């Protein structure tokens, strides 16, 4: 055969063989996301964030939602991160072929929640996604502190009902739906409450086996009576995370669904984080001092946080001072408004003035434990400088309430200020709330076979 003939035959052979290659009916898609690093040790030379990749196959959602699925958990973890901004949320949905995106990103106030709804046709069903933002917010902390006297957490419940009403309208045109709900931290709490409302109210036509719910580092937002162990709701958390103990169990709060605890041991956590990034720095868990009798004791991270919650909500001997917040009613009647005022001031002041206020508080130190007037005199010049509107009488009443709360938890506050072992453990329980920690531990997690409630 002539050489020139081969030039025509070889391409034909190559093309014909390519035509025989089977096309994957369910290709894996992926999207990359750069997560900013929050816990790098002092002196680290690393400046870049974490380049994470999240993957999806449509067949993930052919499975039974009552079975924990690590692939869906990792994908949901990515969705809970990328919903932080409307731009990255849209990038996430676009990468995986979702359409009809309905974005809700109002300016932050105490009563807002940012979230997005999206749709994807898969086979004979319509997958509807609900992504709830729990990252990078400020004034919403005031809503986080709004527990209410009874029933579900008042702040979380109100926001869950907002999304619920919107979701009912969104799915009205679909006959065969599956739901996929996720959120982190505050967003996780609202996702958890929302999931209960969807299942309990039975107004949205979806079976539990078709309703995939994955929350991350989720606070407790349901009244204990409204928190059944739904087998399709998975709360992926690290049980050494302080946020997951709020709102307190002692006040009658709980999560619905099944908790997927990523904790194995403190040492294992530190090893996993080092493998993920050798420059991550969180305090090592230490032997601590009992808050009540000042004796040394050995506890796990979970036992210490349970002890901390019991200490903060302990019963006071002198009820006439209105100093203790033993019950939910105590908190709401004595401290809720004052706590919300403090959060509103902290997140409502411009950053430069807030920094000045924090510096002045550190300089005052223990003198702030002298009286409510000391607290009032510290705060008001900075409020005036920022032209922050306040009622002097109401602010003074709030300072008195905060002073009572502070003075009756002085041992705990001094421990944090002095950076002793208890303080380092508390800081650890806050640091492990950061999303890179949960992501690294989830990547390492090996699901238990046939896990159900």
N, C-alpha and C positions, 0 to 999 in steps of 0.2 A: 504493500500500500504506500502511495506517495505521502511524503511528509505534509504536503499542503492539505491533503484530505483529512489527515488527523486533526488539523486545526479546526475543521468543521464538526467532526464527529465527537471529539472530547467534550466540548461545551454541551452538546446535545445529550450525551450520556450523563453529565453532571446534573443538568436540569431535570432529566427524567427521574434520576434517583432522588432528587429533592422533592419531587412531587409525590413520592411514595412515603415520605416521612409523615407519621401521624401528627395531627394537630392536637395539642393538649386542650381538651374541652373546658378545663378549669385551670387556667394559668395562674401561677402565683404572681401577685403584684406587690410592689413595695413602695414605701415613701421614706425619705430620710428627714431627720429633724435634729437640729442642734440644741441640746439642752444646756443652759447656762450652769456652770459649776458654782455651788454655794458653799462648799465645805472644804475647800483646799487649805492645807496647813500654811501657817505663816512662813513666808520665805520661799514658797513654791514658785518655780519659774514658769509654770504652765499658765497660759493665758486663754487658751481655747476652751470651748465647752465640749460636751460629749456628743459625738456624731452617732446618733441612734438610728437604727433601721427597723421599720415596722412592716410586717408582711401579712397578706390576706389572700385566702382562696374563698370563693363563693361557697364551696362545700362545707366550710366551717359551720355555716348556719343551717346545714341539713341535719346536724346532730340534735340530740335532745338537750334542751337548755337545763334540765335537771341534773345533768352531769357536768362537773367542773371540767373545763377545757382550757388547758394552758395556752394553746394557740390564740384562743379568743381573749384570754386574760391579758396576754402580752399586747395584742392588737388594741384592746380596750385601754390598756395603760397608755399606749401611744396616743389614742384619741383624747384621753383625759389631759394629756400634756398639750397637744396641738390645738385644743379648743381655747387655749389661753388668749390667743389673738384671732381676730376674724380672718386675717390673711393666711395664717398657718392652718386654721380650721378648714378653709376652702381648699387649700393645697392637699390636705388629708383626704377630703371627700373626692376631689377630682382624681387623685391617684388611684382610687379604688372604684371609680365608675359610678359614684352616687350623683343624683340630680335633684332638682327641686329643693335646693338648699334654702332654708328659712333661718336667717341669722338674726339674733337678738343681742346686740351689743350696746346698750345704753351707757351713758356716762355714769361713773360710779357714784351711788348715793347709798344711804343706809338701807334702802328698800329695793335695791336692784339685784338681779341675777343675770349673768350673761350665759347664753346657751344657743344651741343650733339644732335644728331638725333637718334630716336629709332622707332621701329615698333611693332604693336600688331594686330594680326588678331582677329576681333570681328565679329562673324556672317558672313555676306557677304561683309564686308568692311574691309579696312586696315587703322587702326589709326596710323598716323605718328606724332610723338611728336618732337617739337623743344624747347629745354631748353637753355636759354641764360644767361650766368653768369654776374651778376652785383655786386658781392661781392669781397672784398679783392683783390684789384688791385692797381697799383701805377702809372707807366709811362703812362697808358692809359688816365690819367687825361689830358695829353697834347692833346690827340685826342678829349676829351670832349670839350676843349676850342677852337677847330677848327670849327668855324661857317661857314666860306666862305662868299663871297660877295652876293650870290643870291641862290635861290632855297632852297632845304632841307639842314639841318645841314650837313656840309661837312663831319665831322668825323663820325657821326652816319650813314649817308647815305652810306659811303664807306663800313662800316662793315656790314650793312644790305644787301648790294649787294653781299658781299662775301658769306654770309649765303644763300642768294637767289640762287646763282649759284650752290652751293652745294646741296641745297634742290631739285632743278630741276632735277639734276642727280639722287638723292636718290629715288625720287618717280617715276622715269621713268618706272619701271617695274610693277607698280600697276595700275589697271584700275578703281577701285572704292575706292577712298581715302577720309579720313577725316583728317583734320589737327588740332593739338593742340599746340598752341604757348604760351610761357610765359617767363617772365623775370622781374627782379627787378632793379630799379634805372637805371643805364646806360644800363643794359640788357633789362629793360622795354622799354626804349626809342628806342633801336635798334629793339626790337620786334614790337613796334608800327609802325616804319618806314617799316619794313619788311612786315607787314600785309598789309599796303597800297600798296606796290609794287606787292604783290601776287594778290590782288583784282583788281588793276588798270591795270596791264600788261596782265592779262588773259592768261598767258602761262602755268600755272599749273591748271589742270582741277579739280577744287573743287568749290562747291557752298558755298555761304556765310552761309547757314544754317548748313553746315558741316565743318565749320572752326571756331574752338573755340579759342578765343584770350583773355588772361587775363594778364594784366601788373600790376605792383605794384610800387607805388611812382615814376611814370614815368615822366621824364623831357619832354620838348617839342622839337621835332626834325624835324617836317615837316614844310615846307612853308605853310602859312595859306591857300593858294589856293589848296594845296594838302592834306587837312585834312578834308575830309567829315565825317559826323556823321554816320559811319557804325554801323549798329545795332548789329553786331556780335563781335565787339571789345570793351572790357570793361577794362577801366583803373581804377583800385581800388587804391584809394589814400586818404590821409588826407590833406584837403585843407589848413591846417596850416603848411604844410611842405614846406620850402623854395625851395627845389630841384624841386618841381612840378611847380614852377614859372619860371624855366629856361628851355631853352633859352628864353629871354624875349618876351612876347607878343608884346611889343613896337618895337621889331625888326622884327615882322611879323611871329613869330613861333607859332605853335599850335600842338595839338595831334589829330589824327583821332580817331573816335569811340565815346563811351559814357563814361563819368567820373562817377564812383561810389564813391561818397564822404562819407567817414566814419565819418566826423565831425558832431556832434550835438551841442556841446558847450564845452568850455574849461573845465568847471566843470565836465561834463559827461566823458570827456577823462580822467581826473585825477582819477575819481572814477573807471573807467574800468581798468586802469593801476594798481591801488592799489589792486583791486580784483585779478588781474593776478599775481602781485608780490608786496607786501607791501614795498619792498626795492627799487623799481624803483624810481629814482629821476630825474625829469625834472623841470626846472624853472616854477613857476606859471605865467600865463599870467597876465600882469599888465597894468595899465594906462600909456600912453606913451607921449613922446614929439614929436611934429610935426617937421620933418626934415627941413622944409623950413622956418617956422617963429618962431620956438622955443616955441610955445604955447602948453598947455596941451590939449589933446583930448582923447575921448573914441572911440575905434575902436574894431572890431572883429579881430581875428587873420588873417583872409583873407584880410580884408581892410588894415591892417597894412602892409602885404606883398605886396599888390598891390601898396600901397604908397611908399614902399621901392624901388620897381622896377622903379616906375616913377621918384623917386629921383635920382637913379643911372643913369638912361638914360635921365635925364632932359636936356633941351637945355641950353647951356652956353652963357653968354653975350659976352665973349671975345673969339671969334672963332679963333683969330690969334694965341692963345697959344696952340691950338690943345689939349686942356685939357679935353674936355667933350666927352662922348660917347653916344650922343643922339640917333644916328641911328646905324643900323647894319654896314653901311659903315664906320662910325666913329670908331666903335670898331675894325673892321678888319684892317683898314688902320693905326690906331693909337696905338692900345693896344693888338691886337691878338698875335703877335709874342712875345711881352714882357710878356704877361700872360703865354704863353706856355713855355717861358724860365724860368720863376719863378717856374712853376710846374715841369719842367724837373729837375731843380736844387733840389727842395725840395724832389722829389721822387727818384732822381738819386743818392743822396749822401748816404753814409753808415749811419746807424741809429745813431751811436755815434757822428759822425761829425755833422749830422743834429741837434741833441740835443744841441750840443755846439753852433751852429749857432742861434737856437731859443733863447737860454739863452742870447747870446750876443745881439740879437735884443731887448729883453726885457730890458736889462741893458741900452742900448742906448735910448730906449723910444722915447720921443718926438723929440729928436735931429735928428732922421731919417727924420723928416719933413723939415729939413733945406735945403737940396739940394740932387740932384741925386748923387753927388760925395760921400755923406755920405753913401748912399745905396751901391754904388760900393765898397767903402773902407771896408764896413762891410762884404760883401759877398766874395770878392776875396781871402782873406787868407784861408778860409775854402775850397774853390774850389781847391786852390793850395795844401792844405794838403791832399785832397782826390784824387789828380792827375786828376781832372776833366778838360777836354779839353774845351776851350772857346776862342773866338776871342775877344780881349780887346775892340776894337772899337764897335763891335756889342753889347757886353754886356753893354758898357757905354750907347749906344743908347737905349737899353732896360731899363736900370735904369732911364734914363730921361723920358721915356714914363710912367714907373711905378710911378715915382715921381709925374708927372702931374696928374695921376689918383688918387694917394693918397692925394695930397694936395687939390684937388677939392672935395674930400669926407672925409675931415679931421674931420668934426663934427661926422660923422658916425663912423669912426675909433676910435676917442677918446672916444665915447660913449661905444664902445665895450671894449676898454682898461680899462676904468674906471668902468666897470661892473654896469652901471646904468640900469634903467628900460628898455630902448630900447635894451641894450645889452642882458639882460636876456631874453627878448622876441625873439631876434634873435637866441640866443642859444637854446631856446625852439623849434624854427622852424627848427633847425638843428637836435636836439635830437629826435624829433618825426619821423625823417627819418629812424631811426634804425628799423630793421625787427621785433623785438619783439613787438614794438608799433603797427605796422600795423597788425600783427598776432592777438594780443589781441583785437583790435578794430573790425577786421573782424569776429572773433568768436562771438562778441557781436552784430554784425550788423543784422538787420532784413530787408531783401530785400523788396522793394516796388513791389506790385503785377503788373505783366505785364509791367515791365519797358522796354521801348524801346526808341530809338532816334526818 
